[in-house]
Amino acid sequence: LRGRVILGFAAGALLLSVMVTLVTDVVSARYLVDQRERAASRQAVVNGIFVESRLTGDDTDPSGALDAVRLGTGAEAVLVAPDASASTTIGLTIDDLPADLVAATEAGQPSVQVYRPGGTSVVAVGVPLADGYAYYEVTELENLDTTLQTIIWAGVVAALLTSLLGAALGWWAASRVLRPLND
């Protein structure tokens, strides 16, 4: 009977802590991804407006306009001209972007999408510009992935500690309840 009580308390504590961990992980992941999407969108729009201002006038050099943008750490950009030529920062091409993001941006709709090329999460933002130009900015979410992994591991450790605490509480409760029977 003592073993069953201890096991029941430990199992209840484990179940409760796993449920709390899952809810915490899902809620925090959604919140953090939403925050990153909004921040990346705002930054891409600001950078797109800056690039657009550099493209006006007689001297419209797409590469120069793109080079003038200060990108954050882990960010890359592509500027697509109306004739479909692209100026890009190192390593990123228009073909690396999701097709539906490119199609929506080319249709004049600003777009945001999170995807995982090569196993690392990124957020891509497409900003339509004047005169048929389109600006795309991709920002890595590696730090976000690390944060979410830390939250998961903290939840696992908390679930194990809670189970041990539940077993100790079960042992104490079983001792109290069974003392009259032992006597």
ZIFENWO-V611027 format. One record per backbone hydrogen bond with DSSP energy under -1.0 kcal/mol. NH is the residue of the N-H (numbers start at 1). CO is the residue of the C=O. E is the energy in kcal/mol with one decimal. If there is no record, write none. Layout:
NH_CO_E / NH_CO_E
This chain:
5_1_-2.4 / 6_2_-2.5 / 7_3_-2.8 / 8_4_-2.6 / 9_5_-2.4 / 10_6_-2.5 / 11_7_-2.9 / 12_8_-2.4 / 13_9_-2.5 / 14_10_-2.5 / 15_11_-2.7 / 16_12_-2.4 / 17_13_-2.5 / 18_14_-2.5 / 19_15_-2.2 / 20_16_-2.3 / 21_17_-2.4 / 22_18_-2.6 / 23_19_-2.4 / 24_20_-2.6 / 25_21_-2.6 / 26_22_-2.5 / 27_23_-2.6 / 28_24_-2.7 / 29_25_-2.5 / 30_26_-2.3 / 31_27_-2.3 / 32_28_-2.9 / 33_29_-2.5 / 34_30_-2.4 / 35_31_-2.5 / 36_32_-2.3 / 37_33_-2.7 / 38_34_-2.5 / 39_35_-2.5 / 40_36_-2.8 / 41_37_-2.5 / 42_38_-2.6 / 43_39_-2.4 / 44_40_-2.6 / 45_41_-2.5 / 46_42_-2.3 / 47_43_-2.7 / 48_44_-2.9 / 49_45_-2.6 / 50_46_-2.1 / 51_47_-2.7 / 52_48_-2.7 / 53_49_-2.1 / 54_50_-1.5 / 55_51_-1.1 / 60_58_-1.3 / 61_59_-1.0 / 65_61_-2.6 / 66_62_-2.4 / 67_63_-2.5 / 68_64_-1.3 / 69_66_-1.2 / 75_72_-1.6 / 76_138_-2.6 / 78_136_-2.5 / 79_87_-3.1 / 80_134_-3.0 / 81_85_-3.2 / 84_81_-2.1 / 87_79_-2.8 / 89_77_-2.4 / 92_89_-1.3 / 96_93_-1.3 / 97_94_-1.1 / 102_98_-2.1 / 103_99_-2.6 / 104_100_-2.1 / 105_101_-2.2 / 106_102_-2.7 / 107_103_-1.4 / 108_105_-1.8 / 109_104_-2.5 / 111_126_-2.1 / 113_124_-2.5 / 115_122_-2.1 / 120_117_-1.1 / 122_115_-2.7 / 123_139_-2.5 / 124_113_-3.4 / 125_137_-2.6 / 126_111_-2.8 / 127_135_-3.6 / 129_133_-3.0 / 133_130_-1.5 / 134_80_-2.0 / 135_127_-3.0 / 136_78_-3.0 / 137_125_-2.5 / 138_76_-3.0 / 139_123_-2.5 / 140_74_-2.5 / 141_121_-3.3 / 145_141_-2.4 / 146_142_-2.3 / 147_143_-2.3 / 148_144_-2.6 / 149_145_-2.2 / 150_146_-2.2 / 151_147_-2.2 / 152_148_-2.1 / 153_149_-2.6 / 154_150_-2.5 / 155_151_-2.1 / 156_152_-2.2 / 157_153_-2.4 / 158_154_-2.5 / 159_155_-2.4 / 160_156_-2.2 / 161_157_-2.6 / 162_158_-2.6 / 163_159_-2.0 / 164_160_-2.2 / 165_161_-2.5 / 166_162_-2.7 / 167_163_-2.5 / 168_164_-2.4 / 169_165_-2.5 / 170_166_-2.5 / 171_167_-2.5 / 172_168_-2.3 / 173_169_-2.8 / 174_170_-2.8 / 175_171_-2.2 / 176_172_-2.1 / 177_173_-2.7 / 178_174_-2.7 / 182_178_-2.6 / 183_179_-2.6
